[in-house]
Amino acid sequence: MNKVYERILELRKEINHANYMYHTKDKPLISDLEYDKLLKELIDLEEKHPEYDSDTSPSKKIGGTILDGFKKYQHESRMMSLSNVFNFEELETFYNRISPLTNEFTTELKIDGLAVSLIYKSGKFVAAATRGDGSVGEDVTNNVKTIKSLPLLLNEEIDIIIRGEIYLSHHEFMKINDSRINENLEIFANPRNAAAGTIRQLDSSVVAKRNLSLFVYNVVNPNQYKNTQYEILNYLKELGFSVNPYFKLANNLEELKLHINEYDEIRKTLPYDTDGVVIKVNDFKYYEEIGYTAKAPKYATAYKYQTERAMTKINDITFQVGRTGVITPVAELEPVFVSGSLISRATLHNEDYIKSKDIRINDYVLVHKAGEIIPEVISVILEKRKNNKPFEMIKNCPICNFPLERKEGEADYYCNNPDCPGKNIYSLIHFAHKGAMDIDGLGEKVMETLHDLTYIKNIPDIYKLKDHRNELILLKGFGIKKVDKLLNAIEESKKISFDRFIFGLGIKHVGERVSKILTNKFNTIDSLIDANYDDLINLDDIGPEIANSVINYFENDANLKMLEELKSFNLNLESEKVEIKEHLFNNKTFVLTGSLNNYTRKEASLIIEKLGGKVSSSVSSNTDYLLSGEASGSKLKKALELNIKIINEEEFERLIKWV
């Protein structure tokens, strides 16, 4: 065995062990930096020596495969669901039916995630599929492969089919939603929805970034490997899987109840969602005798915890206006304690949601916290109803009285009045925030104060604020220094780049990345205004939804009037013009990957663009250069396959100086 192959095997073993200790044992052995260095060394060696490539290498967990759609997967053995019990009386019925045969059960904390089947041949991971209808699911192999707690190679060379649950931790869920808010995208309602949405992404590199997790809990034909469920759970750990640590043996009904109560307290402290306890006959020899229904085994059930809920009254239904103009109905409640906090308001989402539950003002309702976070109305207590008048959606904006619009195929109503004070306050805060115009001193509270006092009613008013300096100085909490600092920050914002200005406008579906793409192509506000659908749709990463949103924004007369006024304040409404014809980067397309030492991605991109180049987010046959930093991933591999010119940071700096 040569030294290169020995080092590759050594790195794979070390990285796999680090993954196992971190994601399965929750005992990190090395720092993130050390891990990244090991992974980069492995990727470099594998790319230089493709003869040693392996599907089970931990380098495969970075993703990169992009699919047109998911293929169907025929399950070798049907993926069944579980029956449910909701109280101790129903649990006792389940127990009494089985106790003549056995009193021994396992109890396992039930994870609220997405069921998955994992297929291994000779100990090697070969496929993964969703449940689907139980018989046929979707092949999600490439996406599941990115989960760091998934072993690509087991500790035994066996053929085995594993069943498990893919989930998202609370921390990762919040990170994803923060990112989606920044990109003007709809947020996920709860971690389970986010996990399901992630596993169905067609780009596995997106899945890799979202840090899904996995617990396994079962084996197809388990009696081929062990005699009991308790033994199987421990065996799965020996094979290298992550198994939820909360499982026990119970030998009578009272122990089952005790475990359920214990788990109920434990689950409230965990960093992931659970929704019950799985109870199974422990010994496999009884399974066939106990039997199955069409959908579920009779030897197991799930005790489902009741989400903490409370009864209260809906005093009124009001309406919020969001930054994009979306109208959200809100239930104004008699205050009530739920899951440790006082709830006085709950989202009603949209008209369809209200009508599906037939919610009315003065109804008594049950409320809970969706995902233990968001107050939500579960159902109406019809026997207490006194109001016979069904809910009717408002026709005009509750703030400005502008007619509302609901587009075909969408659930939400929108106020499209650009001067609506309701949405303007959120639009103004967005425009001034750090990621957009970065106006220091014009945060949420100050903006609300100036908006309420009518000093700032729209974006152009921000640049007229200097005309009110003397009045502002006299306001409580302001003063000369604070006001002058604010006015100076407003003047400085005029220098902010064109792409950040476009992002600050808050155009639906146009986040930071899309703003950059638009202003790379259309380097003045007028050229962007004049862009048609075909111009937009031909840009990288611009789809029909974004293209239509941009067109609709610039077809709005009020928006055009606002932009004309902003021109008079000398804002930077065009991309910086540079002499590009003498530089090597002129008309060249770059893709950046990995971490650079001396530049951020934004800084490197800006240099490329100033020198006449273009920065794309994906490698294609049209790519001229791949700027590769540390821990480069799938983009580097694709660039090698397409024979794209690859440069490192040192070469990049040499090329910058080329004339």
GUSE-947071 format. One line per 10 residues: their letters; for each residue x, y, z of C-alpha. Coordinates in Angstrom, 1 decimal, m for minus. Example, Ala and Ser with C-alpha at 12.3 -4.5 7.8 and 13.67 -1.06 7.14 Angstrom:
2
as	12.3:m4.5:7.8; 13.7:m1.1:7.1
***
This chain:
659
mnkvyerile	0.0:0.0:0.0; 1.5:3.4:m1.0; 1.8:6.3:1.3; m0.9:8.4:m0.4; m3.5:5.7:0.0; m2.4:5.1:3.5; m2.9:8.8:4.3; m6.3:8.9:2.6; m7.5:5.9:4.7; m6.0:7.4:7.9
lrkeinhany	m7.9:10.7:7.2; m11.1:9.0:6.5; m10.9:7.0:9.7; m10.0:10.1:11.7; m12.8:12.3:10.2; m15.4:9.5:10.6; m14.4:9.1:14.2; m14.7:12.8:14.8; m18.1:12.8:13.2; m19.2:9.9:15.3
myhtkdkpli	m18.0:11.4:18.6; m19.4:14.9:17.8; m22.8:13.9:16.3; m23.5:10.6:18.0; m21.7:10.8:21.4; m21.9:14.6:21.7; m18.2:14.6:22.7; m16.2:16.7:20.2; m12.6:15.6:19.9; m11.2:18.4:17.8
sdleydkllk	m11.9:22.0:17.0; m13.9:23.0:13.9; m10.7:24.5:12.4; m8.8:21.2:12.9; m11.7:19.3:11.4; m11.8:21.6:8.4; m8.1:21.2:7.8; m8.4:17.4:7.9; m11.3:17.5:5.5; m9.5:19.8:3.1
elidleekhp	m6.4:17.6:3.1; m8.6:14.6:2.3; m10.5:16.4:m0.5; m7.2:17.5:m2.0; m5.7:14.0:m2.0; m8.9:12.4:m3.4; m9.0:15.0:m6.2; m5.3:14.4:m7.1; m5.8:10.7:m6.9; m9.2:9.8:m8.3
eydsdtspsk	m8.2:6.2:m8.4; m8.8:6.1:m4.6; m12.3:7.6:m4.8; m14.9:6.0:m2.5; m18.6:6.5:m2.1; m18.1:6.0:1.7; m15.6:8.8:2.1; m16.6:11.5:4.6; m15.8:14.0:1.8; m19.1:13.0:0.2
kiggtildgf	m21.0:14.7:3.0; m20.5:18.2:1.6; m23.1:17.6:m1.1; m23.1:19.1:m4.6; m25.4:16.8:m6.6; m28.3:18.7:m8.3; m31.2:16.6:m9.4; m34.0:17.4:m11.9; m36.5:15.6:m9.5; m36.6:12.5:m7.2
kkyqhesrmm	m36.9:9.0:m8.5; m39.5:6.7:m7.0; m38.1:4.0:m4.7; m39.9:0.7:m4.2; m39.5:m0.4:m0.5; m38.3:m3.9:m0.1; m40.4:m4.1:3.1; m43.4:m1.8:3.7; m42.7:1.2:5.9; m45.6:1.1:8.3
slsnvfnfee	m46.9:3.8:10.7; m47.9:3.3:14.3; m51.3:3.4:16.0; m51.7:6.0:18.7; m53.0:6.2:22.3; m53.7:9.5:23.9; m54.2:8.7:27.6; m53.5:6.0:30.2; m56.9:4.4:29.7; m56.2:3.7:26.0
letfynrisp	m52.7:2.6:27.0; m54.2:0.1:29.4; m56.4:m1.3:26.7; m53.3:m1.8:24.5; m51.4:m3.4:27.4; m54.2:m5.8:28.4; m54.5:m7.0:24.8; m50.9:m8.1:24.8; m50.1:m9.0:28.4; m51.4:m12.6:28.2
ltnefttelk	m48.3:m13.2:25.9; m45.7:m10.9:27.5; m45.3:m8.1:30.0; m42.0:m6.8:28.7; m41.9:m3.7:26.5; m39.4:m1.1:25.3; m40.2:2.6:25.7; m38.5:5.0:23.3; m38.8:8.8:23.1; m40.5:9.6:19.8
idglavsliy	m38.7:12.1:17.6; m40.8:14.6:15.6; m39.2:14.4:12.2; m39.3:12.7:8.9; m39.2:8.9:8.5; m36.5:7.4:6.3; m35.3:4.0:5.2; m31.5:3.4:4.9; m30.2:0.6:2.8; m26.7:m0.9:3.3
ksgkfvaaat	m25.0:m3.6:1.3; m21.9:m5.3:2.8; m21.9:m2.6:5.4; m21.8:0.2:2.8; m24.5:2.9:2.5; m26.2:2.6:m0.9; m29.6:4.2:m0.7; m32.1:6.2:1.3; m35.8:6.7:0.7; m38.7:8.6:2.3
rgdgsvgedv	m41.8:6.7:3.6; m44.1:7.9:0.7; m47.2:5.7:0.8; m45.4:3.0:2.7; m44.7:0.9:m0.4; m43.1:3.5:m2.7; m41.1:6.5:m1.5; m38.7:9.0:m2.9; m35.0:8.3:m3.5; m33.2:10.9:m1.3
tnnvktiksl	m29.9:9.1:m1.2; m27.7:12.1:m2.2; m29.4:14.4:0.4; m29.3:11.9:3.3; m25.6:11.2:2.5; m24.8:14.8:3.7; m26.0:14.1:7.3; m22.9:14.0:9.4; m24.3:11.5:11.9; m25.0:9.0:9.1
plllneeidi	m22.3:6.3:8.8; m21.4:5.7:5.2; m19.6:2.5:6.2; m20.8:0.3:9.1; m18.6:m1.5:11.6; m19.7:m4.8:10.2; m19.9:m5.9:6.5; m23.6:m6.8:6.6; m26.7:m6.3:4.4; m29.2:m4.4:6.4
iirgeiylsh	m32.2:m2.0:6.1; m32.5:0.6:8.9; m35.4:2.8:9.7; m34.9:6.1:11.3; m36.0:9.7:11.8; m34.4:12.8:10.2; m34.9:15.9:12.3; m33.6:19.5:12.7; m32.4:20.9:16.0; m33.9:24.1:17.4
hefmkindsr	m30.6:25.9:16.9; m30.4:25.0:13.2; m34.1:25.7:12.7; m33.6:29.3:14.0; m30.5:29.7:11.8; m32.4:28.6:8.7; m35.4:30.9:9.4; m33.1:33.9:10.1; m31.5:33.3:6.7; m34.8:33.0:5.0
inenleifan	m36.0:36.3:6.6; m32.8:37.9:5.2; m33.6:36.6:1.8; m37.3:37.8:1.9; m38.5:34.2:1.9; m41.4:32.6:3.8; m40.2:31.1:7.0; m40.7:27.5:8.1; m43.5:27.0:10.6; m41.6:24.4:12.7
prnaaagtir	m38.5:22.2:12.7; m40.3:19.2:11.2; m41.6:21.2:8.2; m38.1:22.6:7.8; m36.5:19.1:7.9; m39.1:17.8:5.3; m38.5:20.8:3.1; m34.8:20.4:3.3; m34.7:16.7:2.5; m36.6:17.4:m0.7
qldssvvakr	m34.2:20.0:m1.9; m32.9:19.1:m5.4; m29.4:20.6:m4.6; m27.6:18.4:m2.0; m25.1:21.2:m1.2; m28.1:23.2:0.2; m29.0:20.2:2.3; m25.5:19.9:3.6; m25.5:23.5:4.9; m28.7:23.0:6.9
nlslfvynvv	m27.1:20.4:9.2; m29.9:17.8:9.5; m29.6:15.1:12.2; m30.6:11.5:12.3; m31.7:9.0:15.0; m32.3:5.4:14.0; m34.6:3.0:15.9; m35.4:m0.1:13.9; m34.3:m2.8:11.5; m36.2:m4.6:8.8
npnqykntqy	m36.4:m8.3:9.8; m34.8:m7.6:13.1; m34.8:m11.2:14.3; m32.1:m12.0:11.7; m29.7:m9.9:13.9; m31.0:m10.0:17.5; m33.8:m11.4:19.6; m35.2:m8.2:21.1; m35.8:m4.6:20.4; m33.6:m3.5:23.3
eilnylkelg	m30.8:m5.5:21.9; m31.4:m4.0:18.4; m31.1:m0.5:19.8; m27.8:m1.3:21.3; m26.7:m3.1:18.2; m27.4:m0.1:16.1; m25.1:1.9:18.3; m22.4:m0.7:17.8; m22.8:m0.5:14.0; m22.0:3.3:14.3
fsvnpyfkla	m25.5:4.8:14.3; m26.8:7.6:16.4; m29.6:6.2:18.6; m31.7:8.4:20.9; m30.4:7.8:24.4; m33.9:7.8:26.0; m35.0:4.2:25.8; m35.8:1.7:28.6; m37.3:m1.7:29.4; m40.7:m1.8:31.2
nnleelklhi	m42.1:m4.9:32.8; m45.6:m3.9:33.7; m48.2:m1.2:33.1; m47.1:0.9:36.0; m43.6:1.1:34.7; m44.9:2.1:31.3; m46.8:5.0:32.9; m43.8:6.0:35.0; m41.6:6.1:31.9; m44.1:8.2:30.0
neydeirktl	m44.2:10.8:32.8; m40.4:10.8:33.1; m40.0:11.4:29.4; m42.6:14.2:29.5; m40.3:16.1:31.8; m37.1:15.3:29.9; m38.4:16.3:26.5; m39.0:19.9:27.6; m35.2:20.3:28.1; m34.1:18.8:24.8
pydtdgvvik	m32.7:20.8:21.8; m35.1:19.0:19.3; m38.8:18.3:19.1; m40.5:15.1:20.4; m44.1:14.3:20.3; m44.6:11.1:22.3; m43.2:7.7:23.4; m43.0:4.6:21.2; m44.0:1.4:23.1; m43.1:m1.9:21.6
vndfkyyeei	m43.2:m5.5:22.6; m39.5:m6.3:23.4; m39.2:m9.9:22.2; m39.5:m10.4:18.4; m40.8:m14.0:18.8; m44.2:m12.6:19.6; m44.5:m10.2:16.6; m46.1:m12.6:14.1; m48.5:m13.9:16.6; m49.7:m10.5:17.7
gytakapkya	m49.9:m9.5:14.0; m50.6:m6.4:12.0; m53.3:m4.2:10.7; m53.2:m2.9:7.1; m51.1:0.1:8.2; m49.6:m0.6:11.6; m48.1:m3.4:13.7; m50.3:m4.5:16.6; m47.3:m5.1:18.9; m46.4:m1.4:19.1
taykyqtera	m48.1:1.9:19.6; m47.2:5.6:20.2; m48.3:7.4:23.3; m48.9:10.9:22.0; m48.5:13.7:24.5; m51.2:16.2:24.5; m49.7:19.6:23.5; m50.3:21.9:26.4; m53.4:23.8:25.5; m55.8:26.2:27.2
mtkinditfq	m59.3:27.5:26.5; m59.8:31.2:26.0; m62.0:33.6:24.1; m61.4:35.5:20.9; m62.3:39.1:21.7; m61.5:40.3:18.2; m59.8:39.5:14.9; m57.4:42.3:13.9; m55.0:42.5:10.9; m51.3:43.1:10.7
vgrtgvitpv	m49.6:44.6:7.6; m46.1:43.2:6.9; m43.2:44.8:5.1; m44.2:43.3:1.8; m47.8:44.3:2.3; m49.0:40.8:3.3; m52.1:41.0:5.5; m52.1:38.6:8.5; m55.2:38.0:10.6; m54.5:37.9:14.4
aelepvfvsg	m56.7:36.6:17.1; m56.9:39.0:20.1; m57.4:36.7:23.0; m58.4:36.9:26.6; m55.0:36.5:28.2; m54.2:32.9:29.2; m51.1:30.9:30.3; m49.8:28.3:28.0; m46.5:26.4:28.2; m45.2:28.8:30.8
slisratlhn	m46.1:32.2:29.2; m49.0:34.5:28.9; m50.7:34.5:25.5; m52.9:37.4:24.4; m52.5:37.1:20.6; m52.3:34.2:18.2; m51.7:34.2:14.4; m54.6:33.1:12.3; m52.4:32.8:9.2; m54.8:33.7:6.4
edyikskdir	m58.4:33.6:5.2; m58.3:29.9:4.3; m57.0:28.9:7.7; m59.8:30.8:9.5; m62.6:29.4:7.2; m61.3:25.8:7.5; m61.7:26.0:11.3; m64.7:28.3:11.1; m63.2:30.7:13.6; m65.4:33.7:14.6
indyvlvhka	m65.2:36.7:16.9; m66.4:35.9:20.5; m65.7:32.2:20.0; m64.2:30.1:22.8; m61.2:28.3:21.4; m58.4:26.0:22.4; m54.9:27.5:21.9; m51.4:26.0:22.1; m47.9:26.9:21.1; m47.1:25.4:17.7
geiipevisv	m43.7:23.7:18.0; m43.7:25.0:21.6; m43.0:28.5:20.2; m45.8:30.2:18.2; m49.2:30.8:19.7; m51.9:29.2:17.5; m55.6:28.5:17.6; m56.3:24.7:17.5; m60.0:24.5:17.4; m63.3:26.2:18.2
ilekrknnkp	m65.5:25.0:21.1; m68.7:25.0:19.2; m71.0:24.3:22.1; m70.1:27.7:23.6; m70.6:29.6:20.4; m73.0:32.6:20.5; m71.9:34.4:17.3; m73.7:33.2:14.2; m71.9:35.5:11.9; m69.1:33.8:10.0
femikncpic	m65.7:35.5:9.4; m65.4:37.7:6.4; m62.0:38.8:5.1; m61.6:42.6:4.9; m61.5:44.1:1.4; m59.4:47.1:2.2; m56.1:47.6:4.0; m56.8:48.2:7.8; m54.2:51.0:7.8; m54.6:53.0:4.5
nfplerkege	m57.9:51.6:3.2; m56.3:50.7:m0.1; m58.1:47.7:m1.9; m56.5:44.4:m1.1; m55.4:42.0:m3.7; m55.2:38.2:m3.6; m53.4:36.6:m6.5; m54.5:33.4:m8.0; m52.7:30.4:m6.4; m51.7:32.4:m3.3
adyycnnpdc	m53.3:32.2:0.2; m52.4:35.7:1.3; m53.9:39.1:0.6; m51.6:42.1:m0.1; m51.9:45.9:0.3; m50.1:47.2:m2.8; m50.2:50.8:m1.7; m46.5:51.9:m1.6; m47.4:54.7:0.8; m49.2:52.5:3.3
pgkniyslih	m48.0:53.5:6.8; m48.7:50.0:8.1; m46.1:48.3:5.8; m44.0:51.4:5.4; m42.7:51.3:9.0; m41.3:47.8:8.4; m40.1:48.8:4.9; m38.3:51.8:6.3; m36.6:49.8:9.1; m35.5:47.3:6.5
fahkgamdid	m34.1:50.0:4.2; m32.0:51.5:7.0; m30.7:48.3:8.5; m27.1:47.2:8.4; m27.4:44.7:5.5; m29.0:47.4:3.3; m28.2:51.1:3.7; m26.5:50.7:7.1; m27.8:54.0:8.6; m26.3:53.9:12.1
glgekvmetl	m28.7:55.4:14.7; m31.9:54.8:12.6; m32.8:51.6:14.3; m36.3:50.2:15.0; m37.2:52.4:18.0; m35.9:55.6:16.5; m37.6:54.9:13.2; m40.9:54.2:14.9; m40.6:57.5:16.8; m39.9:59.5:13.7
hdltyiknip	m42.6:57.7:11.8; m45.2:58.3:14.4; m44.2:62.0:14.5; m44.5:62.0:10.6; m40.9:63.1:10.0; m40.3:59.9:8.1; m43.4:58.7:6.1; m41.5:57.1:3.2; m37.9:56.4:2.0; m37.3:59.8:0.5
diyklkdhrn	m38.2:61.4:3.8; m35.1:59.9:5.3; m33.0:62.1:3.1; m35.1:65.2:4.0; m34.6:64.7:7.7; m31.8:67.2:7.8; m34.4:69.9:7.1; m35.9:69.1:10.6; m32.6:69.2:12.5; m33.7:72.0:14.9
elillkgfgi	m37.0:70.2:15.8; m35.3:66.8:16.2; m32.8:68.3:18.7; m35.7:69.3:21.0; m37.2:65.8:21.0; m36.9:63.8:24.2; m34.0:61.3:24.0; m32.3:63.0:21.1; m30.1:66.1:21.5; m27.4:67.7:19.3
kkvdkllnai	m24.8:64.9:19.2; m27.3:62.2:18.5; m29.1:64.1:15.8; m25.9:65.2:14.1; m24.5:61.6:14.2; m27.8:60.4:12.7; m27.8:63.0:9.9; m24.1:62.2:9.1; m24.9:58.5:8.9; m27.8:59.3:6.4
eeskkisfdr	m25.3:61.3:4.3; m22.8:58.5:4.3; m25.5:56.0:3.2; m25.6:57.8:m0.1; m22.3:56.1:m0.9; m23.6:52.6:m0.3; m23.3:50.3:m3.3; m26.1:50.0:m5.8; m26.9:46.3:m5.0; m27.4:47.1:m1.3
fifglgikhv	m29.8:49.9:m2.3; m31.8:47.5:m4.4; m31.9:45.0:m1.5; m33.0:47.9:0.8; m36.1:48.5:m1.4; m37.6:45.3:m0.1; m38.7:43.9:m3.4; m40.5:40.6:m2.8; m38.1:37.6:m3.2; m35.1:39.9:m3.8
gervskiltn	m32.5:39.3:m1.1; m28.9:40.3:m1.0; m27.7:37.6:m3.4; m30.4:38.4:m6.0; m29.8:42.1:m5.7; m26.1:41.5:m6.6; m27.1:39.4:m9.6; m29.4:42.1:m10.8; m27.0:45.0:m10.4; m24.2:43.0:m12.0
kfntidslid	m26.3:42.8:m15.2; m28.1:46.2:m15.0; m25.7:48.7:m13.8; m28.1:51.7:m13.5; m31.5:52.1:m11.9; m33.0:53.1:m15.2; m31.6:50.0:m17.0; m33.1:47.8:m14.2; m36.4:49.6:m14.5; m36.5:48.9:m18.2
anyddlinld	m35.6:45.2:m17.9; m38.2:42.9:m19.4; m39.1:39.3:m18.4; m36.7:37.7:m20.9; m33.8:39.9:m19.7; m34.4:38.8:m16.2; m35.2:35.1:m16.6; m31.9:34.5:m18.6; m29.8:35.6:m15.5; m28.3:32.9:m13.3
digpeiansv	m30.5:32.0:m10.3; m33.4:34.2:m11.5; m36.6:32.1:m11.8; m40.1:33.2:m12.9; m41.2:34.1:m9.4; m38.3:36.5:m8.9; m38.6:37.9:m12.5; m42.3:38.7:m12.1; m41.8:40.2:m8.7; m39.1:42.6:m10.1
inyfendanl	m41.3:43.6:m13.0; m44.3:44.2:m10.8; m42.3:46.4:m8.5; m41.0:48.6:m11.3; m44.4:48.8:m13.1; m45.9:50.4:m10.0; m46.3:54.2:m10.6; m45.8:55.0:m7.0; m42.5:53.1:m6.8; m41.3:54.9:m9.9
kmleelksfn	m42.2:58.3:m8.5; m40.3:57.4:m5.3; m37.2:56.4:m7.2; m37.3:59.6:m9.3; m37.3:61.6:m6.0; m34.4:59.5:m4.6; m32.4:60.4:m7.7; m32.5:64.0:m6.6; m30.6:63.2:m3.4; m27.6:61.9:m5.3
lnlesekvei	m27.7:58.3:m3.9; m25.5:55.7:m5.6; m28.0:54.4:m8.1; m25.6:52.7:m10.5; m22.8:50.1:m10.3; m19.4:51.6:m10.2; m18.0:52.2:m13.6; m14.4:51.0:m14.2; m12.1:50.8:m17.1; m12.3:47.1:m18.0
kehlfnnktf	m11.0:46.6:m21.5; m7.4:46.3:m20.5; m7.8:43.7:m17.8; m7.7:39.9:m18.0; m10.9:39.6:m16.0; m12.9:41.5:m18.6; m16.1:39.5:m19.5; m14.7:36.5:m17.6; m17.0:34.5:m15.3; m15.7:33.5:m11.8
vltgslnnyt	m17.0:31.1:m9.2; m15.7:31.3:m5.7; m15.4:28.3:m3.4; m13.9:27.6:0.0; m12.4:30.1:2.5; m9.9:32.8:1.5; m7.3:34.1:4.0; m7.1:37.7:2.9; m10.6:38.4:1.5; m14.2:37.8:2.3
rkeasliiek	m16.3:36.4:m0.5; m17.9:39.9:m0.9; m14.5:41.6:m1.1; m13.1:39.2:m3.7; m16.3:39.4:m5.7; m16.1:43.2:m5.7; m12.6:43.1:m7.0; m13.5:40.8:m9.8; m16.5:43.0:m10.8; m14.4:46.2:m10.7
lggkvsssvs	m12.0:44.5:m13.1; m14.8:43.6:m15.6; m15.5:40.1:m14.5; m18.7:38.5:m13.4; m19.3:36.3:m10.3; m21.6:33.3:m10.5; m22.9:31.1:m7.8; m22.6:27.8:m9.7; m20.0:26.1:m11.9; m21.0:25.5:m15.5
sntdyllsge	m19.4:25.2:m18.9; m19.6:29.0:m19.1; m17.3:29.4:m16.1; m13.8:30.8:m16.9; m12.1:30.6:m13.5; m12.8:28.9:m10.2; m11.2:30.8:m7.3; m10.6:28.0:m4.8; m9.9:28.6:m1.1; m9.5:26.3:1.9
asgsklkkal	m12.0:23.4:2.3; m13.3:23.7:m1.2; m16.1:21.3:m2.0; m18.3:20.1:m4.8; m17.7:23.2:m7.0; m14.0:22.3:m7.2; m14.9:18.7:m8.2; m17.2:19.9:m10.9; m14.7:22.5:m12.2; m12.1:19.7:m12.5
elnikiinee	m14.7:17.6:m14.5; m15.4:20.5:m16.8; m11.7:21.4:m17.2; m12.2:24.9:m15.7; m9.2:27.0:m14.9; m8.6:26.7:m11.1; m6.7:29.4:m9.3; m5.7:29.8:m5.7; m5.6:33.0:m3.6; m1.9:33.6:m4.5
eferlikwv	m2.6:33.3:m8.2; m5.7:35.5:m7.8; m3.6:38.3:m6.3; m1.1:38.0:m9.2; m3.9:38.2:m11.7; m5.4:41.3:m10.0; m2.1:43.2:m10.8; m2.2:42.1:m14.5; m2.5:44.9:m17.0
***
